[in-house]
Amino acid sequence: MQSMNISIPNAALGYMQGTFSMADDEIGWIFTAYIAAGAIVMPMTNWLAGRYGRKAVFQVSIVVFIMALVLDTLATTPLSFVSARIIQGAASGTLAPISMAILLEVTPPQRHARIGLVWSVMSLLGMLSGPAIGGWLSEYVGWRSIFYLSVPVAVFIASAMGLYLKEKKAEKSPSFDFFGLATFSMGMAGLQMLFDRGERMEWFASTEIWADAIASALGFYLFIVHMLTKDRHFLNKALFKDRNFAVSTAMYFALGFVLLPTLALTSPMLEELLGYPAHTAGYVTIPRGIALVSALLLTWRPPARIDNRLFVIGGLALVIYGNWRMVGYSPLMYLWTVVWAGAIQGAGLGIVMAALTRAAFSTLDPAFRPEGNVLFNLSRLYGSTIGIAIVQIYFFNNTQAMHLALAKNLRPYVIASDTGSSLSVQGLATMNDLVTGQAAIVAILDQFKILLVVALIASPLVLFLRKPRPAN
C-alpha cells in the first residue's frame, strides 16, 4: 500500500492536471512531494519507535496516512493537493522500516533472508502495479478513487495491528542526531525546491531560487562539517569506509534516477501525445513490472561460484539497451514497442537491484547493517526525486526550444508562398497545436536520453566493486 501510492497517480496525471490546472513543469511535484517527505522521516523511525513505542508510531502513521488520503480527494488547488501528498509521504516514511522490523522479529533468523526477499518483492509489486490500477480507476471511476482505494486497506491494517501487535519500546530512550538529519534534510529540500521551482521562477533571477540555493549549500556544508567533527550522527562514517557499500549506494542512486522517472515519462507520453486512454497507458507498465520482479527473484540467490559483478554488468547492459530503445520512440510506433523496451529495462533493473544489494551488504560489518539499509534505500528514493525533477526541467526547456525551431517558418506569408493560399487564424492555431505536439515528442525523447546517459555514467563504477565474500 505504501509503495503503490508512490506511483498510482502516474496514469491519472492528465485528469489531475486538468482538474488543478497544473502546468507541465508542476506535475512532477505529485511524485516528488510524497517521496521526499517519506525520505526525511524514514531515518527517524528507530528513534520514534524506541521513544514512543513501535505500535504507537505505526498506528499514528496509519491514521495520518488515512487522513492524507482523504485530503488528496478533497483538494481543489495544486497547493492543497501537493500539501496532502507531503503529509501522506511523511506518514508513509515510518511504515516500511517498522513493517520490516515486525517481520524480522516474528520469524526465526534462518528465514530472515527469505522474508527480506518477500518484503522487497511486495514493495516493488506495489510500486510497479500502481500505474495500471490508477489508470483503470481514473478511466472508469474517476481519479479521486485511486486514493479512496487505499482507505479500507489502511483501516484493515490499523485494526489488525491494534488487535494483535504487542507494544515494544526501548528500555532506555534512544539518542538521535537531530542536527545531522536537519542539516542533511535542509540540503536535500533546498536542492529539490531549486530543481522543482527553478524553471518557473526563471532560475537565479528570482529571490526564492537564491534562497533555495543558499539553504541547500548551507545545509550540506553544515552536514559535512558535522560528519567530520562529531563521533555520533545518524549516518555512521564507517559506512563510507566500506568501498563496496559506498560504490553500490552511488549506483543505487543512479538506479533510482532511472526507475521512477521512466514511469513519469511513459504514461504522459502515451496519454497526452499519442492519444491512448489512461487505462491502456497503465496496462503498458505491467510487463515492465513483471520483468523486474521476475529478474529479481531469479537472481536473488545465484550460485556462489558466479562473480556477482557479472550480474551488475549484465543488468546494466539490459537497462542501457532498454533505454536506447526508448530513445527511438516515435508517433508512428506500435504499442508493443513501448512494451518491449519497458520489459527489457525492467529485467535489467531487477538484476542490478539484487546484485547491488548483495555487493553492498556482503562486505559490510553486520553491526552497521541497520543504518546501512536506511542509507541504501534513501539513495534510491532521493535518486528518484532528483531524477523526476531534472527530467521535468529539461522537458519544459526542450519543448520550448523545439517549438521555436519548428515554428520559425510558420508565418502566414511563408505558408501563402508555399501553398498558394493563406490560412485562417483557426488554421494557424491548428498548425501550432501540431507543432507543439511534435516539439513535445522530441522533448520526451531527449529525457529518455538523459536516463540513458545516467546509466552509462554509472556503469564504470562496477570496476570499483570488490568480489564480495559470502554474507554473514
N, C-alpha and C positions, 0 to 999 in steps of 0.2 A: 504493500500500500504506500509506504513512504517513498520508495524509488519510482513507482508508477506515476506519482504526482509530479515528478520532475518533468516527464515527457508527455503526459496525457494531453496538455494543451496544444501539442505540436500540429496535429492535423486540423485543429479548430482555429488556427491563428487568423484565417481570413474572416471568420464570423466575429471573433473578438475585435479584430482591427476595425471592422465596420461598426460594431456596437460602441466602441470607445473613441472612434475617430483617431486611432493611433497611427502615427507616421511609420514609414518603413524602418527608420532608424530607432524607433522606440519599441518595436515588437519583441526584440531580444530581451527586454527587461523582464518579461514574463518568466523566462528561464533563469536569468542571472540573479534576480531578486531572491528566488527560492533557494538556489544552490549556495549563493554567497552567505545568506543568513544562516543556513544549516552548517556551513563550514566554520563560521565564527563560534557557534555554540558547541559544536562537537567536542573540541578539546576540553571543555569544562565538565563533560559528563561524569567522569570518575569522581571529581571533587563534589559535584552536586549529589551524586548517589551516596557518597560517603558521609556527607554532611546532613542531608535531609532524608536519606533512605531511598533505596533503589525503587521500591514500589511507589512511593510518593512521587518521585520525579517522573516515573513512567506514566502514572495516572494523570498528573498535571499536564504533561506534554500531550497526551492523547486528547484531553479536554480542550486545551488551547488549539490543537490541530483541528478538532471538530468546529470550534468557533471560527477559525480562519477559513475553513471550507465554506461555512455559511456566509461569511463576509465576502468571499470570492463571488458567490452567486448574487449578492445584494449590491455589488459595486456598480456605480454608474459613471465613473470617470476613470481615466487612466491612473491618476494618483491613488484613488481609493483601491483600485484593483491591485496595483503593484504593492501598495502597503499591506493588503491582505496576504499577498504571496510572500512578503517578507516575514509576517507573523507565522504563516504556515511553515515556511522553511526553517525559521528559528525553532519552532516546536518539534520539527522533524529531526533536528540535529542530535537529540539525545536518543531517539528511538532505535537507530541502528546499533550503536555501541551497547546499549542496555540489552537489546534482544540477543545479541551475540553472547554477552556475559551470562544471561539466563540459560541459554542453550549449553554453554560450556559447563555450567555448574550442575545441571541436571543430568548430564551424560558422563559416563566413565571416560577417563583420559584416553583409552585406546580408541575411542570413537570420535575424538576431537577433530582429527583431520577430515573425517567424512562429514561431520557436522559443519565444519568450516566450508567445505565444498558445497553442501546443500544450501547453506546460508548465502553464499556468493551467487549460486545459480538462481535462487529465488529473487535476489536483489536485481540481477541482470534481467530476468524474465519480466519483472515489474517495469523496469525502465524501457525495455525494448517492445513490450506489448502495449505500452501507453498510447502511442500514436494510432494504432489500429482500433483500440477501444474508444479513444477520444474521437476519432474520425467518424466511426459508425454512430455514436451517440449524438454528436453535433449535427450530423446529416439528418437523422430521423427523429430525434427528440429535442434537440437544442443544445447549444454549447454549455449552458449552465448545468445541465445534467451530468457532465463529466466530473463535477465536484460533488454533487449530491451522491454519486455512486459510492464514494468513499465513506460517507457518513454512517450507514449501517455497519460497514466493516469496522470502522473505528469504535463504534458503540459496542459491538461484539467483543473486540479485543479488550476494551476497557472493562467490560463486565467480567470476562473470563479471568483477566489478571486480578481484578478486585476480589474474586472468589477464591482463586487457587494459588496466587503468588504470595509467598511469605515475605514479610518485610525484612530487609537486610541493610544494616547501617554500620559504618566503621566504628570500632570501639573508641578510637581517638579521632577527633575531627582532623581530616587531612589538610595539608597546606597546598596552596596553589599559587602559581606565578601569574597573578593578575596583570602586573605591569608588562610582562613579556607578551602575554596574549593581547593586551590592549594595544601595545605598540605595533605588533605584527598585524593585528586586525585593522589598525589605523592605516598602515601602509597599503594593505590589500584593498581596503574600502576606498581609499583615495585613488588608487590606480584604477579600480573598477569604475568609479564615477568619472574619472578622466576619460576613459575609453567610451563609456556609455553616453556621456553628455558632450564630449568634445566637439563632435561634428555639428550638433545642433547649436552649440554656443559659439561657433566659429573659433574654436580652439583658444589660443592664448590672447585673442582679442577680448576675451571675457574674464572678468574678475573671478567669477566662480571657478573657471578652469585653473587659473593661477592658484586659487585656494586649494583645489583638489591636488594639484601637483605638489605644492609645498607640504600639504598634510601627508601625502604619500611618501615623499622624500624624508620628511622628519620622522615619520613612523618607522620606516626601515632603518634609518640611521640610529635611532634610539634602541631599536631591537637588536641591531648588530653590536652596538656598544654594550648593551645588557648581556648579550650572549658571551662576549669576550671578557667581561669583568665580574660576572656573578657565577657562583658554583651551581646554583639550582635555578632552573627555568623550565617552562613547560615543554620545550624541545631539548632533550639532552644532547650535549655536544658530542657525546660518544657515538651517537647515531651517524654523524657525518664523518667519523673516523673509519667507519666500515666502508671500504670502497664499493663493494657490490651493492650495499644498501643505497649509498648516495647516488650511484650511477643509475640503478634501477628506478629510484624515485624520480630522477630527472626524466627518464624515458617514460615513466608512468604519467608524468605531467604532459608530455607530448601526446601520449595515447589519449588522455582526456581531451586534449585540444582537437583531436580528430573525432572522438566518439560521438559527442552530442552535437557539435556544430554540423556534422553531416546530416543529422535528423533535422536540425533547424533550417537547413538549406533545401533539403529534398522536398518536403511537403509543400512549402510555399511555391516552389518552382512548379510542381505538378498542378497545384490548385490555381494559382493566380496567373501563371504564364502559359501553361499548357491546357488549362481548362478542365482538368479532371475533378470529379466530385470529392468531397472530403473523405468519405469512407474508402474510396479507391486509393487515395494518397496514403491513408493509414494502412491499408492491406499490403501495399508495396513494401512497407518496412518489415513485414513479418518474416520473409526469407532471410533477411539480414540478421534478425534476432535468432532465428533457428540455427543459422550457420555459426553465429558467435557462440551460443550456448553449447552446441554440439562439439565444436572445436575445443572449447574449454574443458568439457567432460572427457573427451578422448585423450587430451594431452596433459591432464592434471597430474597423473602419476605415471610418467613414462618409464621405460626400463632404465635402470641406473647406469648401464653401460653407454647410453647415448648422451653426448655432451649437451647440456641444457642450452648452451649458446647457439646451437644449431636450430633449436626451436625459435629462439628470438630472431635469428636471421631469416628463417623460413616464414615466420609470421609477418615480419616487417615487409618481406618481399611481396606477400599477398596483399597487405594493406596498400603498399605503393602501387601495385598493379591495379587494384580496385579503384584507387583514386585517379590513376591515369585514365581508366575507362570513363570515369565521371567527367573528366575534362573534355571528353569527346561527345557529351550530350548535345542534342540539337532539337529544334522544334519538330523535326520530321521523324524522330526516333520512335520505335515501338516501346511499349511499356516494359517489355521483357529486358530491354537494355538497362533500365534502372534496376530491375530485379537482380540481374546477374552481377552488375557492378556492386550493388549493396551486399549480396551474398558473399562475393569474393572478399570484399573488405571486412565483412563481419567474421568470416572464418579466420582471417589474419589477425584481427583484434583478439579473438578468443585464444588463439595460440600464444600471442605475445603476452596477454594478461596472465595466463597460467605460468608461462616461462619466467616473466619478470617477478612474479610473486615468489617463485622458488629461488630465484637468484638473490632477491633482496633479503630473505629470511634464513637462507641456508648457512650464511656465514655470520649472521648477527647473533650476539650474545643473547640467550633466552631471557635474561633479566630485562633487556631493553625491548623485547618484542611488543608488549602492550603499547608503549609510546611509539614504537616504530610503525605499528599498524595504523595508529591515528595519523601520523605524518604521511604514510604511504597513501592512504585513502584521501587525505586532504589534497595531496598533489594532483590527483585525478580530478577532484572537484574544482580546484582552482584552475586547472588546465582547461576545463570545460567552460567556466565562466569567462575567462580571458579570451578563449577561442571564439565564443559566441559574440563577444563584444567586438573583437577585431574583424571578424567576417562581416558583421553588420556595418562597421565603419567603411570598409572597402567596397561593400555592395552599394552603399549610398553614393560614395565618391565615383565609383566606376560607372554607375548608371548615368550620373550627370555627365561625366566626360564622354561616354559613348553616345549619349543623346546629342550632345553638341557636335560630335564628329559626324554622326549620321544625318543630322538635320540641317547641317550648314548650307546645303543646297535646296532645302525645302522652302523655297520662296516663290511667291505667285508668278513673278516674271520668268523665273527659270523653268517652272512647270509649264507655263504657257509656251515657251520656246521649244520645249521638248515634245509636248503633246499637241501643239497647235490650238489649244483651247485653255481657258482659265478654269480654276476650281473655285467653288463657292467656299464660304467660311466653314460650313459644315464639312465639306470635303477635305479642307486643310486640317480640320480638327481630327477627322478620321485618320488621315495620314500621320498626324502627330502621334496618335494613340498607337499606330502600328510601329512607328519609330521607337516610342517609349518601350514597347514590348520587346523589340529586338535588342535595345540597349540593355534591358534588364536581363535578358538571356545571356548576353555576353558578360555582364557583370557577375551573374551566378557562376558561370564557368571560371571566371577569374578567382572566385572564392574557393572553388574546388582546387584550383592551382595552389592557393595558399596552404590548404591542408596537405597537398602532395609535397610541397616544399618542406613543411614542418616534419613530415615523416622521413623525408630524405635527410634533413639535418640531424634528426635523432638517430638515424641508422649507424653512423660511425661510432657511437657511444658503446656499441656492443663489444668493440675491441678492448675496452677498459674493464670488462667483466672478467673475473677470475672463474675458473672452473670450481663450482661450489662443492663443498663436502656434503655428505648426507646430513639432512636436517636432524637435530637432536630431538 
